[in-house]
Amino acid sequence: MARTYVITGSASGIGAATAQILRDRGDRVIGIDLKDADIEADLSLPQGRADAAARAIELSGGTIDAVIASAGISAPIAKTISVNYFGVTELLTALSPALAASDSPRAVAVSSMASLQPNSPELVEAALAGDEDKALEIAHRLADQGPEVGYAIYPSSKRALARWVRRASISPEWAGAGIPLNAVAPGIVVTPMTADLLATPEGTKMVDAAVPMPLNGHQPPESIAHMLVWLTSPENTHVAGQVIYNDGGADATLRGDDIWSWND
């Protein structure tokens, strides 16, 4: 039976690949993006998120089977925290009642292996507290120090998102409503967002040093899309609160095999 999906970032990259897979198999996709989408909205703005959610609920008829939040940017600018964190969490929260109306609701966000990289704890905590004004103030301060310092906004946004997913996933609003909520953390995906980084040997060398991917190297967006499709399928009945590193082995390379000692 066809399902109704809402996908953010549907016009390019991972979002576009996922939307194509779903449409090809007969599902309905309501795409959200800045342009070239069913709903054109700026998720960096509170009003843009509210308008996008209201329109998605309207177009779906009030029942949404799954939400795939893949919209994101990696620029060393303050807007990155707004798009990557608040643009995901606020939209998912706004759409959760329409998800709860489905017989098999599912939700997944696209995080990043960058969630493992150095970040700004102050920015992460401001995001998790839901204080976008404070988060933007901190992010502007980082960005004003140049791109090397400003880059911390990106891993901070993804760390905060990963932590939010784990917190929210086991809450009455998500697990209690029968909605599996998870995240996928890609490595280096070949998309327009990474094109400039991978355009030169120097850029590629820098990327590979930060994100070592021993299994098959840089990945196509479809490698993430298929996992997003399964996580939002009726077959996923018990995966919840997971940040799944679909990253060619980058997580295992960087963190090693000791992820249990916190409880020893």
C-alpha positions as CSV (number, residue, x, y, z in Angstrom):
1,M,0.0,0.0,0.0
2,A,1.4,3.4,-1.0
3,R,2.6,5.6,1.8
4,T,2.8,9.4,2.1
5,Y,6.3,10.8,2.8
6,V,7.4,14.3,3.6
7,I,11.1,14.9,2.7
8,T,13.0,18.1,3.4
9,G,15.9,18.9,1.1
10,S,14.1,17.0,-1.6
11,A,15.5,19.0,-4.6
12,S,19.1,17.7,-4.4
13,G,21.5,15.3,-2.9
14,I,20.3,12.7,-0.4
15,G,16.8,14.1,-0.3
16,A,16.4,13.9,-4.1
17,A,17.8,10.4,-4.3
18,T,15.4,9.2,-1.5
19,A,12.4,10.9,-3.1
20,Q,13.2,9.2,-6.4
21,I,13.4,5.8,-4.9
22,L,10.1,6.2,-3.1
23,R,8.3,7.7,-6.1
24,D,9.6,4.9,-8.3
25,R,8.0,2.3,-6.1
26,G,4.7,4.1,-6.0
27,D,4.8,6.1,-2.8
28,R,3.6,9.7,-2.5
29,V,6.3,12.3,-1.7
30,I,5.7,15.8,-0.6
31,G,9.0,17.6,-1.0
32,I,10.2,20.6,0.9
33,D,13.1,22.8,-0.3
34,L,14.0,26.4,-1.0
35,K,13.0,25.9,-4.7
36,D,11.9,23.1,-7.1
37,A,9.8,21.4,-4.5
38,D,6.1,20.8,-3.7
39,I,6.6,23.2,-0.8
40,E,9.1,26.0,-1.2
41,A,10.2,27.2,2.3
42,D,13.1,28.5,4.2
43,L,13.7,26.2,7.1
44,S,16.3,28.6,8.6
45,L,13.4,30.8,9.7
46,P,10.7,29.9,12.4
47,Q,7.9,31.2,10.1
48,G,9.3,29.1,7.2
49,R,9.2,26.0,9.3
50,A,5.7,26.7,10.6
51,D,4.4,27.4,7.1
52,A,6.1,24.3,5.6
53,A,4.6,22.1,8.3
54,A,1.1,23.6,7.9
55,R,1.2,23.1,4.1
56,A,2.5,19.6,4.4
57,I,-0.3,18.6,6.7
58,E,-2.8,20.3,4.3
59,L,-1.4,18.5,1.3
60,S,-1.3,15.1,3.1
61,G,-4.9,15.4,4.2
62,G,-3.8,15.3,7.8
63,T,-2.0,11.9,7.8
64,I,1.7,11.6,7.1
65,D,3.2,8.1,7.2
66,A,6.9,9.2,7.4
67,V,9.1,12.2,7.6
68,I,12.7,12.2,6.3
69,A,14.5,15.4,7.3
70,S,17.5,15.6,5.1
71,A,17.8,19.4,4.5
72,G,21.1,20.8,5.7
73,I,24.0,23.0,5.0
74,S,27.7,22.9,6.0
75,A,28.8,26.5,5.6
76,P,30.8,28.2,8.5
77,I,27.9,30.6,9.0
78,A,25.4,31.1,11.8
79,K,22.5,30.0,9.6
80,T,23.9,26.5,9.7
81,I,22.6,26.0,13.3
82,S,19.2,27.2,12.3
83,V,18.8,24.9,9.3
84,N,20.5,21.8,10.6
85,Y,19.1,21.8,14.1
86,F,16.0,24.0,14.5
87,G,14.9,23.4,10.9
88,V,14.8,19.7,11.7
89,T,13.6,19.5,15.3
90,E,10.8,22.1,15.0
91,L,9.5,20.7,11.7
92,L,9.5,17.2,13.1
93,T,7.7,18.3,16.2
94,A,5.1,20.3,14.2
95,L,4.5,17.2,12.0
96,S,4.3,14.7,14.8
97,P,0.5,14.9,15.2
98,A,0.0,14.1,11.5
99,L,2.5,11.2,11.9
100,A,0.5,9.9,14.9
101,A,-2.5,9.6,12.7
102,S,-0.8,7.0,10.6
103,D,-1.1,3.3,11.2
104,S,2.8,2.9,10.9
105,P,4.4,6.3,11.4
106,R,8.2,6.7,11.1
107,A,10.7,9.6,11.2
108,V,14.4,9.9,10.5
109,A,16.8,12.8,10.3
110,V,20.1,13.1,8.5
111,S,22.9,13.7,11.0
112,S,26.6,13.4,10.0
113,M,29.8,11.7,11.2
114,A,30.8,15.3,11.9
115,S,28.8,14.9,15.1
116,L,32.0,13.1,16.3
117,Q,34.2,16.1,15.5
118,P,35.3,18.9,17.8
119,N,32.4,21.3,18.5
120,S,31.2,24.1,20.7
121,P,29.6,22.7,23.8
122,E,28.1,26.1,24.5
123,L,26.3,26.1,21.1
124,V,25.2,22.5,21.5
125,E,23.6,23.2,24.9
126,A,21.9,26.4,23.6
127,A,20.4,24.4,20.8
128,L,19.2,21.6,23.1
129,A,17.7,24.2,25.3
130,G,15.6,25.4,22.4
131,D,17.1,28.9,22.6
132,E,17.6,29.8,18.9
133,D,18.4,33.4,19.7
134,K,21.2,32.4,22.0
135,A,22.4,29.7,19.6
136,L,22.6,32.3,16.7
137,E,24.5,34.7,19.0
138,I,27.1,32.0,19.7
139,A,27.2,30.9,16.1
140,H,27.8,34.5,14.9
141,R,30.6,34.8,17.4
142,L,32.2,31.7,16.0
143,A,31.7,32.7,12.3
144,D,33.2,36.2,12.9
145,Q,36.5,34.5,13.8
146,G,36.9,33.1,10.3
147,P,36.0,29.9,8.5
148,E,38.4,27.6,10.5
149,V,36.7,28.5,13.8
150,G,33.3,29.0,12.1
151,Y,33.4,25.4,10.8
152,A,32.6,24.3,14.4
153,I,29.0,25.4,13.9
154,Y,28.5,22.4,11.6
155,P,29.6,19.6,13.9
156,S,27.9,21.4,16.7
157,S,24.6,21.4,14.8
158,K,24.9,17.7,14.1
159,R,26.0,16.8,17.7
160,A,23.0,18.7,19.0
161,L,20.7,16.9,16.5
162,A,22.0,13.5,17.4
163,R,21.4,14.2,21.1
164,W,17.9,15.5,20.4
165,V,17.0,12.4,18.5
166,R,18.1,10.1,21.3
167,R,16.3,12.2,23.9
168,A,13.1,12.7,21.9
169,S,12.9,9.1,20.6
170,I,12.0,7.6,23.9
171,S,9.5,10.3,24.9
172,P,5.7,9.9,25.1
173,E,5.4,12.1,22.0
174,W,7.5,9.7,19.9
175,A,8.0,6.2,21.3
176,G,4.8,6.6,23.4
177,A,2.9,7.4,20.2
178,G,4.4,4.4,18.3
179,I,6.7,6.5,16.1
180,P,10.3,5.2,15.7
181,L,12.6,8.2,15.5
182,N,16.2,7.8,14.4
183,A,19.1,9.5,12.6
184,V,21.6,8.4,9.9
185,A,25.1,9.8,10.0
186,P,26.8,9.7,6.6
187,G,30.5,10.0,5.8
188,I,31.5,12.0,2.7
189,V,28.6,11.9,0.3
190,V,29.2,13.0,-3.3
191,T,26.6,15.8,-3.6
192,P,26.5,19.5,-4.6
193,M,27.3,20.3,-0.9
194,T,30.6,18.5,-1.1
195,A,31.5,19.2,-4.7
196,D,33.8,22.1,-3.9
197,L,35.7,20.2,-1.2
198,L,36.3,17.3,-3.6
199,A,37.2,19.4,-6.6
200,T,41.0,19.4,-6.0
201,P,43.5,16.9,-4.8
202,E,44.3,19.1,-1.8
203,G,40.7,19.3,-0.8
204,T,40.2,15.6,-1.2
205,K,43.3,14.9,0.9
206,M,42.1,17.1,3.7
207,V,38.6,15.5,3.6
208,D,40.0,12.0,3.7
209,A,42.3,12.8,6.6
210,A,39.3,14.0,8.7
211,V,36.9,11.4,7.4
212,P,38.7,8.1,6.7
213,M,36.4,5.7,4.8
214,P,38.2,2.3,4.3
215,L,35.0,0.7,2.9
216,N,34.4,1.8,-0.7
217,G,35.4,5.4,-0.2
218,H,33.2,8.4,-0.8
219,Q,29.6,7.4,-1.1
220,P,26.7,8.1,-3.5
221,P,23.6,9.6,-2.0
222,E,21.7,6.4,-2.7
223,S,23.8,4.6,-0.1
224,I,22.1,6.8,2.5
225,A,18.7,6.9,0.8
226,H,18.2,3.2,1.0
227,M,18.8,3.2,4.7
228,L,16.4,6.1,5.2
229,V,13.8,4.2,3.2
230,W,14.1,1.2,5.4
231,L,14.1,3.1,8.7
232,T,10.8,4.8,7.6
233,S,9.2,1.6,6.4
234,P,6.6,-0.5,8.4
235,E,9.3,-3.2,8.7
236,N,11.1,-1.0,11.3
237,T,9.2,-1.7,14.4
238,H,11.8,-1.4,17.1
239,V,14.8,0.7,16.0
240,A,14.6,3.9,18.0
241,G,17.0,6.6,19.2
242,Q,19.8,5.3,17.0
243,V,22.4,7.4,15.2
244,I,23.5,5.0,12.5
245,Y,26.9,5.8,11.1
246,N,26.6,4.8,7.4
247,D,30.1,6.2,6.7
248,G,32.3,3.6,5.1
249,G,33.9,2.8,8.4
250,A,34.8,6.4,9.5
251,D,33.3,6.0,12.9
252,A,35.0,2.7,13.6
253,T,38.3,4.1,12.4
254,L,38.1,7.2,14.5
255,R,36.5,5.9,17.7
256,G,37.9,2.4,17.6
257,D,36.3,-0.6,19.3
258,D,35.8,0.8,22.8
259,I,32.3,2.3,22.9
260,W,31.2,0.4,26.1
261,S,33.6,1.6,28.8
262,W,31.3,4.5,29.9
263,N,29.3,1.8,31.8
264,D,32.2,-0.4,33.0
